[in-house]
């Protein structure tokens, strides 16, 4: 009888050890826009998942990168990540990244017309202005209390999952709407 109890306790401990290892899907994702980069770290203006406004994020040897995410961080990119360990109280707060879930370039433009499923946006860059039809799908994520129905003449920042440059205007599918001024 004692051997059975010891075996059961041992099995429970081993199962608990394995389920406690690695990243949990329930780890909260923090989303921000990179405002500064340094060697081995970056600062983000937090737009979701944490109450602080600015955060310094360190990339350590333990940091993992999800499929599609890169270790190339640049000012102006949007990034989603989870943290490892404790938050170090300072200003800005400092954290170690457990996993970089995604990092994407932001496209910024002025809304010319807006509907529930699409925006017509004027994007300036490289000496010319380009019109984009920004398609909003059920999978599009809205951050920082951005309304699903936006207004003309406002500035919007978004990331895309694909585009059809053969059309006029260019059509893009949005992954995330990250800024709205």
N, CA and C atoms as a LAMMPS dump frame, in Angstrom:
ITEM: TIMESTEP
0
ITEM: NUMBER OF ATOMS
543
ITEM: BOX BOUNDS ff ff ff
-5.0000000000000000e+02 5.0000000000000000e+02
-5.0000000000000000e+02 5.0000000000000000e+02
-5.0000000000000000e+02 5.0000000000000000e+02
ITEM: ATOMS id mol type element x y z
1 1 1 N 0.82 -1.199 0
2 1 2 C 0 0 0
3 1 3 C 0.862 1.262 0
4 2 1 N 1.9 1.269 0.847
5 2 2 C 2.787 2.432 0.934
6 2 3 C 3.504 2.654 -0.392
7 3 1 N 3.839 1.559 -1.086
8 3 2 C 4.514 1.69 -2.378
9 3 3 C 3.587 2.34 -3.407
10 4 1 N 2.296 1.978 -3.364
11 4 2 C 1.335 2.577 -4.297
12 4 3 C 1.197 4.074 -4.032
13 5 1 N 1.125 4.474 -2.784
14 5 2 C 0.99 5.892 -2.438
15 5 3 C 2.231 6.661 -2.882
16 6 1 N 3.405 6.105 -2.632
17 6 2 C 4.648 6.762 -3.066
18 6 3 C 4.68 6.868 -4.583
19 7 1 N 4.261 5.804 -5.281
20 7 2 C 4.229 5.827 -6.743
21 7 3 C 3.267 6.901 -7.249
22 8 1 N 2.094 7.025 -6.657
23 8 2 C 1.11 8.037 -7.058
24 8 3 C 1.649 9.443 -6.814
25 9 1 N 2.251 9.67 -5.662
26 9 2 C 2.818 10.991 -5.35
27 9 3 C 3.939 11.323 -6.333
28 10 1 N 4.788 10.344 -6.612
29 10 2 C 5.878 10.551 -7.557
30 10 3 C 5.338 10.866 -8.953
31 11 1 N 4.315 10.171 -9.403
32 11 2 C 3.717 10.418 -10.724
33 11 3 C 3.117 11.824 -10.809
34 12 1 N 2.454 12.237 -9.732
35 12 2 C 1.867 13.577 -9.704
36 12 3 C 2.965 14.643 -9.761
37 13 1 N 4.037 14.449 -9.012
38 13 2 C 5.149 15.411 -9.02
39 13 3 C 5.813 15.496 -10.391
40 14 1 N 6.021 14.378 -11.042
41 14 2 C 6.624 14.376 -12.383
42 14 3 C 5.704 15.074 -13.376
43 15 1 N 4.411 14.784 -13.329
44 15 2 C 3.456 15.438 -14.237
45 15 3 C 3.426 16.942 -13.999
46 16 1 N 3.466 17.359 -12.736
47 16 2 C 3.459 18.788 -12.412
48 16 3 C 4.726 19.465 -12.92
49 17 1 N 5.861 18.778 -12.825
50 17 2 C 7.125 19.354 -13.29
51 17 3 C 7.09 19.579 -14.792
52 18 1 N 6.545 18.623 -15.556
53 18 2 C 6.512 18.765 -17.002
54 18 3 C 5.492 19.796 -17.46
55 19 1 N 4.374 19.905 -16.805
56 19 2 C 3.38 20.897 -17.218
57 19 3 C 3.79 22.298 -16.825
58 20 1 N 4.695 22.448 -15.881
59 20 2 C 5.151 23.768 -15.462
60 20 3 C 6.301 24.284 -16.309
61 21 1 N 6.863 23.46 -17.189
62 21 2 C 8.014 23.877 -17.986
63 21 3 C 7.563 24.633 -19.227
64 22 1 N 8.414 25.547 -19.664
65 22 2 C 8.186 26.23 -20.929
66 22 3 C 7.138 27.32 -20.837
67 23 1 N 6.834 27.876 -21.993
68 23 2 C 5.871 28.971 -22.054
69 23 3 C 4.46 28.43 -21.973
70 24 1 N 3.665 29.162 -21.27
71 24 2 C 2.257 28.805 -21.168
72 24 3 C 1.487 29.657 -22.168
73 25 1 N 0.508 29.061 -22.838
74 25 2 C -0.318 29.83 -23.767
75 25 3 C -1.09 30.916 -23.039
76 26 1 N -1.255 30.731 -21.72
77 26 2 C -2.025 31.705 -20.958
78 26 3 C -1.187 32.915 -20.532
79 27 1 N 0.133 32.882 -20.793
80 27 2 C 0.959 34.041 -20.448
81 27 3 C 0.413 35.26 -21.177
82 28 1 N 0.204 36.356 -20.46
83 28 2 C -0.361 37.54 -21.114
84 28 3 C 0.599 38.139 -22.133
85 29 1 N 0.046 38.508 -23.267
86 29 2 C 0.844 39.143 -24.314
87 29 3 C 0.849 40.651 -24.085
88 30 1 N 2.025 41.226 -24.127
89 30 2 C 2.179 42.669 -24.042
90 30 3 C 2.435 43.159 -25.458
91 31 1 N 1.77 44.232 -25.848
92 31 2 C 1.903 44.778 -27.194
93 31 3 C 2.393 46.211 -27.088
94 32 1 N 3.335 46.558 -27.936
95 32 2 C 3.845 47.919 -27.911
96 32 3 C 4.444 48.319 -29.239
97 33 1 N 4.784 49.589 -29.318
98 33 2 C 5.453 50.133 -30.495
99 33 3 C 6.865 50.507 -30.058
100 34 1 N 7.845 50.007 -30.769
101 34 2 C 9.243 50.217 -30.398
102 34 3 C 9.605 51.682 -30.593
103 35 1 N 10.104 52.294 -29.508
104 35 2 C 10.473 53.709 -29.555
105 35 3 C 11.988 53.922 -29.538
106 36 1 N 12.729 52.893 -29.136
107 36 2 C 14.184 53.009 -29.065
108 36 3 C 14.773 51.609 -29.064
109 37 1 N 15.926 51.441 -29.704
110 37 2 C 16.616 50.155 -29.674
111 37 3 C 18.044 50.353 -29.172
112 38 1 N 18.512 49.378 -28.429
113 38 2 C 19.896 49.318 -27.996
114 38 3 C 20.374 47.897 -28.26
115 39 1 N 21.654 47.666 -28.081
116 39 2 C 22.18 46.328 -28.276
117 39 3 C 21.621 45.417 -27.181
118 40 1 N 20.78 44.463 -27.539
119 40 2 C 20.226 43.521 -26.58
120 40 3 C 18.953 43.953 -25.885
121 41 1 N 18.414 45.118 -26.237
122 41 2 C 17.161 45.555 -25.61
123 41 3 C 16.452 46.557 -26.513
124 42 1 N 15.202 46.83 -26.164
125 42 2 C 14.435 47.857 -26.864
126 42 3 C 13.412 48.44 -25.902
127 43 1 N 13.028 49.674 -26.146
128 43 2 C 11.965 50.313 -25.373
129 43 3 C 10.691 50.27 -26.197
130 44 1 N 9.56 50.06 -25.522
131 44 2 C 8.274 50.068 -26.207
132 44 3 C 7.323 51.031 -25.524
133 45 1 N 6.514 51.702 -26.335
134 45 2 C 5.36 52.439 -25.833
135 45 3 C 4.245 51.399 -25.79
136 46 1 N 3.826 51.029 -24.607
137 46 2 C 2.872 49.935 -24.417
138 46 3 C 1.485 50.371 -24.883
139 47 1 N 0.856 49.529 -25.719
140 47 2 C -0.505 49.826 -26.184
141 47 3 C -1.502 48.754 -25.768
142 48 1 N -1.028 47.698 -25.11
143 48 2 C -1.953 46.666 -24.66
144 48 3 C -1.273 45.617 -23.812
145 49 1 N -2.01 45.079 -22.826
146 49 2 C -1.545 43.949 -22.049
147 49 3 C -0.785 44.275 -20.787
148 50 1 N -0.549 45.558 -20.49
149 50 2 C 0.187 45.931 -19.289
150 50 3 C -0.171 47.354 -18.935
151 51 1 N -0.161 47.677 -17.642
152 51 2 C -0.62 48.992 -17.217
153 51 3 C 0.422 50.091 -17.383
154 52 1 N 1.685 49.775 -17.599
155 52 2 C 2.722 50.797 -17.756
156 52 3 C 2.646 51.43 -19.141
157 53 1 N 3.152 52.658 -19.252
158 53 2 C 3.132 53.324 -20.548
159 53 3 C 4.399 53.071 -21.359
160 54 1 N 5.53 52.89 -20.689
161 54 2 C 6.802 52.613 -21.36
162 54 3 C 7.453 51.431 -20.656
163 55 1 N 8.131 50.592 -21.438
164 55 2 C 8.766 49.405 -20.881
165 55 3 C 10.096 49.181 -21.593
166 56 1 N 11.131 48.84 -20.846
167 56 2 C 12.418 48.449 -21.425
168 56 3 C 12.459 46.93 -21.426
169 57 1 N 12.655 46.344 -22.608
170 57 2 C 12.579 44.896 -22.789
171 57 3 C 13.963 44.376 -23.184
172 58 1 N 14.465 43.42 -22.405
173 58 2 C 15.767 42.818 -22.689
174 58 3 C 15.571 41.492 -23.415
175 59 1 N 16.357 41.286 -24.455
176 59 2 C 16.392 40.003 -25.154
177 59 3 C 17.584 39.25 -24.583
178 60 1 N 17.309 38.108 -23.955
179 60 2 C 18.357 37.323 -23.31
180 60 3 C 18.639 36.069 -24.129
181 61 1 N 19.563 35.267 -23.646
182 61 2 C 19.866 33.992 -24.315
183 61 3 C 18.679 33.038 -24.252
184 62 1 N 17.808 33.22 -23.258
185 62 2 C 16.634 32.359 -23.101
186 62 3 C 15.455 32.802 -23.978
187 63 1 N 15.484 34.029 -24.487
188 63 2 C 14.349 34.542 -25.266
189 63 3 C 14.123 33.687 -26.498
190 64 1 N 12.869 33.3 -26.703
191 64 2 C 12.498 32.512 -27.88
192 64 3 C 11.761 33.417 -28.86
193 65 1 N 11.788 33.032 -30.129
194 65 2 C 11.104 33.77 -31.177
195 65 3 C 10.117 32.836 -31.865
196 66 1 N 8.857 33.246 -31.899
197 66 2 C 7.823 32.447 -32.569
198 66 3 C 8.094 32.437 -34.068
199 67 1 N 7.48 31.493 -34.734
200 67 2 C 7.614 31.414 -36.188
201 67 3 C 7.142 32.721 -36.818
202 68 1 N 7.963 33.288 -37.667
203 68 2 C 7.628 34.546 -38.33
204 68 3 C 8.183 35.77 -37.623
205 69 1 N 8.517 35.647 -36.349
206 69 2 C 9.117 36.767 -35.613
207 69 3 C 10.623 36.744 -35.837
208 70 1 N 11.232 37.92 -35.833
209 70 2 C 12.673 38.003 -36.03
210 70 3 C 13.311 38.715 -34.85
211 71 1 N 14.632 38.628 -34.754
212 71 2 C 15.336 39.368 -33.712
213 71 3 C 15.73 40.761 -34.201
214 72 1 N 15.268 41.149 -35.371
215 72 2 C 15.517 42.477 -35.915
216 72 3 C 14.442 43.427 -35.408
217 73 1 N 14.785 44.216 -34.423
218 73 2 C 13.856 45.196 -33.859
219 73 3 C 14.233 46.57 -34.392
220 74 1 N 13.234 47.347 -34.799
221 74 2 C 13.491 48.68 -35.343
222 74 3 C 12.475 49.662 -34.772
223 75 1 N 12.908 50.896 -34.631
224 75 2 C 12.011 51.946 -34.141
225 75 3 C 10.805 52.029 -35.077
226 76 1 N 9.624 52.092 -34.475
227 76 2 C 8.389 52.19 -35.247
228 76 3 C 7.696 50.868 -35.498
229 77 1 N 8.354 49.743 -35.227
230 77 2 C 7.711 48.435 -35.395
231 77 3 C 6.75 48.175 -34.244
232 78 1 N 5.72 47.376 -34.511
233 78 2 C 4.841 46.871 -33.457
234 78 3 C 5.374 45.504 -33.055
235 79 1 N 5.251 45.175 -31.763
236 79 2 C 5.777 43.912 -31.268
237 79 3 C 4.846 43.361 -30.193
238 80 1 N 4.692 42.043 -30.182
239 80 2 C 3.947 41.338 -29.145
240 80 3 C 4.882 40.358 -28.466
241 81 1 N 4.905 40.346 -27.131
242 81 2 C 5.845 39.502 -26.41
243 81 3 C 5.288 39.107 -25.05
244 82 1 N 5.882 38.074 -24.467
245 82 2 C 5.59 37.692 -23.094
246 82 3 C 6.861 37.928 -22.284
247 83 1 N 6.708 38 -20.958
248 83 2 C 7.867 38.295 -20.125
249 83 3 C 8.24 37.119 -19.242
250 84 1 N 9.501 37.098 -18.855
251 84 2 C 10.081 36.069 -18.007
252 84 3 C 10.412 36.682 -16.659
253 85 1 N 10.015 36.046 -15.6
254 85 2 C 10.415 36.495 -14.276
255 85 3 C 9.694 37.745 -13.815
256 86 1 N 10.359 38.455 -12.92
257 86 2 C 9.761 39.622 -12.279
258 86 3 C 9.963 40.894 -13.09
259 87 1 N 9.067 41.847 -12.858
260 87 2 C 9.195 43.187 -13.422
261 87 3 C 10.097 43.968 -12.478
262 88 1 N 11.159 44.558 -13.019
263 88 2 C 12.07 45.345 -12.201
264 88 3 C 11.532 46.761 -12.119
265 89 1 N 11.219 47.194 -10.916
266 89 2 C 10.594 48.501 -10.697
267 89 3 C 11.609 49.615 -10.896
268 90 1 N 11.395 50.401 -11.88
269 90 2 C 12.18 51.588 -12.192
270 90 3 C 11.321 52.346 -13.187
271 91 1 N 11.842 53.409 -13.752
272 91 2 C 11.099 54.032 -14.844
273 91 3 C 12.046 54.22 -16.001
274 92 1 N 11.771 53.614 -17.14
275 92 2 C 10.655 52.69 -17.334
276 92 3 C 10.915 51.355 -16.642
277 93 1 N 9.833 50.591 -16.416
278 93 2 C 10.012 49.263 -15.848
279 93 3 C 10.858 48.439 -16.809
280 94 1 N 11.59 47.489 -16.252
281 94 2 C 12.476 46.653 -17.055
282 94 3 C 12.043 45.202 -16.933
283 95 1 N 12.039 44.5 -18.071
284 95 2 C 11.632 43.097 -18.104
285 95 3 C 12.523 42.325 -19.064
286 96 1 N 12.564 41.012 -18.875
287 96 2 C 13.225 40.121 -19.815
288 96 3 C 12.143 39.488 -20.681
289 97 1 N 12.359 39.46 -21.976
290 97 2 C 11.393 38.835 -22.879
291 97 3 C 11.53 37.322 -22.805
292 98 1 N 10.409 36.645 -22.562
293 98 2 C 10.392 35.181 -22.612
294 98 3 C 10.268 34.745 -24.065
295 99 1 N 9.309 35.382 -24.761
296 99 2 C 9.076 35.017 -26.159
297 99 3 C 8.621 36.232 -26.934
298 100 1 N 9.235 36.441 -28.092
299 100 2 C 8.757 37.447 -29.038
300 100 3 C 7.764 36.71 -29.926
301 101 1 N 6.492 37.027 -29.763
302 101 2 C 5.455 36.298 -30.515
303 101 3 C 5.332 36.806 -31.943
304 102 1 N 5.509 38.106 -32.124
305 102 2 C 5.449 38.696 -33.465
306 102 3 C 6.09 40.077 -33.421
307 103 1 N 6.607 40.51 -34.553
308 103 2 C 7.061 41.886 -34.731
309 103 3 C 6.826 42.252 -36.195
310 104 1 N 6.188 43.402 -36.404
311 104 2 C 5.733 43.771 -37.745
312 104 3 C 5.92 45.26 -37.989
313 105 1 N 6.206 45.584 -39.236
314 105 2 C 6.311 46.98 -39.644
315 105 3 C 4.926 47.624 -39.604
316 106 1 N 4.878 48.879 -39.184
317 106 2 C 3.624 49.63 -39.162
318 106 3 C 3.562 50.517 -40.393
319 107 1 N 2.423 50.526 -41.041
320 107 2 C 2.144 51.454 -42.145
321 107 3 C 1.236 52.529 -41.573
322 108 1 N 1.584 53.786 -41.805
323 108 2 C 0.804 54.895 -41.266
324 108 3 C 0.282 55.741 -42.417
325 109 1 N -0.984 56.141 -42.323
326 109 2 C -1.571 56.979 -43.364
327 109 3 C -2.788 57.722 -42.865
328 110 1 N -3.314 58.573 -43.74
329 110 2 C -4.492 59.377 -43.436
330 110 3 C -5.721 58.716 -44.041
331 111 1 N -6.766 58.591 -43.242
332 111 2 C -8.005 57.959 -43.704
333 111 3 C -8.761 58.927 -44.613
334 112 1 N -9.039 58.481 -45.851
335 112 2 C -9.817 59.282 -46.799
336 112 3 C -11.294 58.908 -46.759
337 113 1 N -11.585 57.634 -46.528
338 113 2 C -12.963 57.19 -46.317
339 113 3 C -12.915 55.951 -45.438
340 114 1 N -14.006 55.751 -44.683
341 114 2 C -14.006 54.664 -43.712
342 114 3 C -15.345 53.946 -43.711
343 115 1 N -15.278 52.64 -43.588
344 115 2 C -16.464 51.804 -43.447
345 115 3 C -16.158 50.71 -42.445
346 116 1 N -17.109 49.816 -42.245
347 116 2 C -16.914 48.744 -41.27
348 116 3 C -15.935 47.679 -41.748
349 117 1 N -15.818 47.491 -43.053
350 117 2 C -14.971 46.416 -43.569
351 117 3 C -13.771 46.907 -44.363
352 118 1 N -13.637 48.223 -44.537
353 118 2 C -12.498 48.739 -45.307
354 118 3 C -12.274 50.218 -45.025
355 119 1 N -11.016 50.618 -45.23
356 119 2 C -10.621 52.025 -45.16
357 119 3 C -9.908 52.355 -46.462
358 120 1 N -10.042 53.58 -46.928
359 120 2 C -9.203 54.078 -48.013
360 120 3 C -8.214 55.016 -47.349
361 121 1 N -6.925 54.676 -47.463
362 121 2 C -5.875 55.386 -46.729
363 121 3 C -4.847 55.934 -47.71
364 122 1 N -4.427 57.169 -47.468
365 122 2 C -3.362 57.802 -48.227
366 122 3 C -2.066 57.642 -47.444
367 123 1 N -1.086 56.958 -48.044
368 123 2 C 0.183 56.677 -47.373
369 123 3 C 1.29 57.412 -48.121
370 124 1 N 1.999 58.3 -47.423
371 124 2 C 3.107 59.042 -48.02
372 124 3 C 4.405 58.32 -47.731
373 125 1 N 5.278 58.279 -48.721
374 125 2 C 6.576 57.647 -48.52
375 125 3 C 7.37 57.585 -49.79
376 126 1 N 8.69 57.638 -49.641
377 126 2 C 9.617 57.538 -50.761
378 126 3 C 9.276 58.513 -51.878
379 127 1 N 8.931 59.741 -51.515
380 127 2 C 8.696 60.785 -52.505
381 127 3 C 7.378 60.723 -53.237
382 128 1 N 6.492 59.818 -52.851
383 128 2 C 5.189 59.753 -53.517
384 128 3 C 4.117 59.329 -52.527
385 129 1 N 2.882 59.554 -52.89
386 129 2 C 1.744 59.16 -52.068
387 129 3 C 1.045 57.995 -52.749
388 130 1 N 0.719 57.001 -51.971
389 130 2 C 0.077 55.797 -52.483
390 130 3 C -1.273 55.648 -51.789
391 131 1 N -2.284 55.262 -52.562
392 131 2 C -3.594 54.947 -51.978
393 131 3 C -3.643 53.455 -51.672
394 132 1 N -4.184 53.123 -50.494
395 132 2 C -4.353 51.726 -50.104
396 132 3 C -5.769 51.498 -49.647
397 133 1 N -6.344 50.417 -50.125
398 133 2 C -7.616 49.97 -49.593
399 133 3 C -7.277 48.963 -48.502
400 134 1 N -7.552 49.341 -47.263
401 134 2 C -7.201 48.543 -46.095
402 134 3 C -8.424 47.705 -45.722
403 135 1 N -8.349 46.415 -45.982
404 135 2 C -9.478 45.517 -45.736
405 135 3 C -9.457 45.024 -44.292
406 136 1 N -10.571 45.184 -43.614
407 136 2 C -10.719 44.773 -42.219
408 136 3 C -11.527 43.487 -42.2
409 137 1 N -10.953 42.444 -41.564
410 137 2 C -11.623 41.146 -41.502
411 137 3 C -11.999 40.835 -40.05
412 138 1 N -12.642 39.716 -39.844
413 138 2 C -12.986 39.283 -38.489
414 138 3 C -11.731 39.02 -37.659
415 139 1 N -10.614 38.698 -38.316
416 139 2 C -9.368 38.399 -37.611
417 139 3 C -8.567 39.654 -37.273
418 140 1 N -8.921 40.813 -37.818
419 140 2 C -8.185 42.039 -37.542
420 140 3 C -8.292 42.384 -36.063
421 141 1 N -7.152 42.672 -35.449
422 141 2 C -7.104 43.027 -34.024
423 141 3 C -7.018 44.545 -33.883
424 142 1 N -7.796 45.098 -32.968
425 142 2 C -7.801 46.53 -32.684
426 142 3 C -7.193 46.739 -31.298
427 143 1 N -6.169 47.584 -31.21
428 143 2 C -5.494 47.83 -29.936
429 143 3 C -5.839 49.208 -29.401
430 144 1 N -5.627 49.339 -28.085
431 144 2 C -5.685 50.64 -27.417
432 144 3 C -7.026 51.347 -27.588
433 145 1 N -8.121 50.594 -27.462
434 145 2 C -9.474 51.153 -27.542
435 145 3 C -9.774 51.859 -28.864
436 146 1 N -9.203 51.386 -29.937
437 146 2 C -9.48 51.956 -31.262
438 146 3 C -10.868 51.488 -31.695
439 147 1 N -11.712 52.416 -32.137
440 147 2 C -13.07 52.011 -32.531
441 147 3 C -13.064 51.248 -33.849
442 148 1 N -13.938 50.264 -34.005
443 148 2 C -14.012 49.516 -35.258
444 148 3 C -14.47 50.376 -36.44
445 149 1 N -15.214 51.441 -36.166
446 149 2 C -15.626 52.352 -37.231
447 149 3 C -14.864 53.662 -37.02
448 150 1 N -13.894 53.912 -37.906
449 150 2 C -13.012 55.071 -37.757
450 150 3 C -13.522 56.247 -38.59
451 151 1 N -12.934 57.424 -38.36
452 151 2 C -13.375 58.654 -39.008
453 151 3 C -12.388 59.12 -40.071
454 152 1 N -12.92 59.82 -41.078
455 152 2 C -12.084 60.42 -42.122
456 152 3 C -11.168 61.463 -41.51
457 153 1 N -10.049 61.706 -42.167
458 153 2 C -8.993 62.677 -41.844
459 153 3 C -8.158 62.284 -40.629
460 154 1 N -8.465 61.196 -39.968
461 154 2 C -7.656 60.74 -38.831
462 154 3 C -6.463 59.938 -39.353
463 155 1 N -5.415 59.857 -38.559
464 155 2 C -4.227 59.086 -38.917
465 155 3 C -4.33 57.712 -38.279
466 156 1 N -4.041 56.684 -39.067
467 156 2 C -4.142 55.307 -38.595
468 156 3 C -2.819 54.594 -38.87
469 157 1 N -2.422 53.728 -37.922
470 157 2 C -1.245 52.877 -38.099
471 157 3 C -1.682 51.43 -38.045
472 158 1 N -1.226 50.624 -38.997
473 158 2 C -1.683 49.244 -39.094
474 158 3 C -0.571 48.345 -39.608
475 159 1 N -0.729 47.047 -39.368
476 159 2 C 0.176 46.052 -39.939
477 159 3 C -0.65 45.194 -40.889
478 160 1 N 0.03 44.576 -41.841
479 160 2 C -0.702 43.833 -42.871
480 160 3 C -0.288 42.369 -42.907
481 161 1 N -1.209 41.534 -43.428
482 161 2 C -0.92 40.115 -43.575
483 161 3 C -0.737 39.722 -45.032
484 162 1 N -1.056 40.605 -45.926
485 162 2 C -0.877 40.314 -47.334
486 162 3 C -1.377 41.478 -48.165
487 163 1 N -0.941 41.54 -49.394
488 163 2 C -1.377 42.629 -50.254
489 163 3 C -1.547 42.15 -51.682
490 164 1 N -2.288 42.929 -52.433
491 164 2 C -2.491 42.68 -53.849
492 164 3 C -2.063 43.94 -54.598
493 165 1 N -0.747 44.073 -54.875
494 165 2 C -0.254 45.303 -55.5
495 165 3 C -0.678 45.468 -56.954
496 166 1 N -1.306 44.462 -57.551
497 166 2 C -1.732 44.559 -58.942
498 166 3 C -3.01 45.362 -59.119
499 167 1 N -3.623 45.775 -58.047
500 167 2 C -4.864 46.527 -58.145
501 167 3 C -4.593 48.002 -57.889
502 168 1 N -5.531 48.817 -58.266
503 168 2 C -5.445 50.259 -58.01
504 168 3 C -6.728 50.681 -57.339
505 169 1 N -6.747 51.115 -56.104
506 169 2 C -5.592 51.219 -55.219
507 169 3 C -5.132 49.851 -54.739
508 170 1 N -3.917 49.814 -54.173
509 170 2 C -3.379 48.578 -53.606
510 170 3 C -4.318 48.107 -52.501
511 171 1 N -4.614 46.831 -52.488
512 171 2 C -5.466 46.259 -51.436
513 171 3 C -4.603 45.489 -50.456
514 172 1 N -4.81 45.736 -49.18
515 172 2 C -4.056 45.036 -48.143
516 172 3 C -5.03 44.48 -47.106
517 173 1 N -4.678 43.345 -46.543
518 173 2 C -5.445 42.752 -45.452
519 173 3 C -4.756 43.123 -44.149
520 174 1 N -5.5 43.693 -43.226
521 174 2 C -4.893 44.126 -41.978
522 174 3 C -4.841 42.993 -40.971
523 175 1 N -3.713 42.922 -40.262
524 175 2 C -3.601 42.027 -39.109
525 175 3 C -4.015 42.79 -37.865
526 176 1 N -3.45 44.023 -37.733
527 176 2 C -3.634 44.796 -36.505
528 176 3 C -3.785 46.275 -36.822
529 177 1 N -4.689 46.922 -36.116
530 177 2 C -4.783 48.393 -36.134
531 177 3 C -4.154 48.796 -34.806
532 178 1 N -2.993 49.478 -34.851
533 178 2 C -2.241 49.723 -33.621
534 178 3 C -2.264 51.163 -33.15
535 179 1 N -2.464 52.124 -34.049
536 179 2 C -2.553 53.529 -33.628
537 179 3 C -3.69 54.216 -34.361
538 180 1 N -4.234 55.243 -33.711
539 180 2 C -5.339 55.986 -34.302
540 180 3 C -5.337 57.364 -33.639
541 181 1 N -4.987 58.376 -34.414
542 181 2 C -4.925 59.752 -33.883
543 181 3 C -5.948 60.644 -34.552
